[in-house]
């Protein structure tokens, strides 16, 4: 299908000949400023260093929020200032206080108390406030610091208890009394608006761990690094049930020693492919060259739907076992996916991963790329039904509802195709569908329809011939012979 490129005020909007919504499904920043390619070969402004002081926690824009309000608003626990003292979330405040009391009891023998934690967070108040896109002048300093202490200690203690729980080292706790509560908490803790800076959690973790008294400055540096690694590992383990592929995180493959802005950013980083998808050609070095190349196949319809691909001989297969949902390959006419689990929790997680990529230009567009790819492969309920049949999509809702969900992922999506993660895969699919073998296969798949049409035509021809013969002189059927009369006696 041909793709039209339309330039509007310095941006490039890609549309196919199909009728689609005019919302920015794909919008490419046509910047002429080149940048150096990163390790994956992508030539992107995302690789440029940013100023040290920058926002990392945002309120989701209204036009994005209205697509699915529930995905961005916490339903169980409020963390941080965006939903501070919000009605409907009061029930968890008692649990927060219970966790804080438990933590204070544990550190009482180390000469630490609540005032020690408050003083530490008071020192970090300015740095903490700078992480948010709003100033929150209505929250007084003492209230803000207490909120950070209570919310931060709740998260740290939750991660510690969760680790003990999964190791069968923890007696029953109300938080883990049901399977749903940890999932609900994890879902809320992965919302962009519901974040605390990770340096807050790491500081509280360090202050409340045993053996902190009488240590040297060298030991402090070591303990600080240990706190970063420990909090990152505990958090990734806690969020495992919310992985879109229900896979187990191999922390040895994750950069758990690095500092991240918040828990959502840490979770996003854990999806980095072990083998990054290379750009479509290794010879393309500048941003403008890549934009020119991508314009040859970008837009709605640049990938055939799943059913159409199957008709060209593409075989679909779910990779054995669970794994990273970004692990998608096309080899020897086989398109392989990891199973994508779509339920009430993972839909919220996926939307927040997408909005995180939208608000952070340093974040690679893993899930924006996945959303764009799925938006093209899934066109109708028949496509979803086929992907379900092969185990590529798992979801409890109906096929039509899944189609609507997948389509909604790209609504209001601002996307730079230079950062598209599946360029080589798309080129492989397009090369296959244009081959003579694929076109012949598509023709063969349409034979049942041809047979029906042929049968109808033959029936009409037969009737026409019969009527024609009856109207030609001398071609009337001969009269039946009559028997001779019997002789008269």
Secondary structure, DSSP 8 states (H G I E B T S, - for coil): --EEEEEETTEEEEEESS---SS-SSEEE-------B-TTS-B-GGGS---SS---B----HHHHTT-GGGTS-SS---SSTTTT-TT-THHHHHHHHHHHHHHHHHGGGT--HHHHHHHHHHTHHHHHTTBSS--TTS-HHHHHHHHHHHHHHHHHHHHHHHHHHTT-S---GGGSSHHHHHHHHHHHTSTTS---HHHHHHHHHHTSSS-TT--HHHHHHHHHHHHHHHHHHHHHHTGGG-TT-----GGGS-TTS--SSHHHHHHHTT--SS----S-TT--SHHHHHHHHTTT-STTSS--HHHHHHTT-EEEE-SS---TT--EEETTEEEE--EEESHHHHHHHHHHHHHHHH-TTS--HHHHHHHHHHHH--SHHHHHHHHHTTSEEESS-HHHHHHHHHHTTTT----GGG-TTHHHHHHHHHHHTSHHHHHHHHHHTHHHHHHHHHHHHHHHHHHHHHHHHTSTT-S-------------
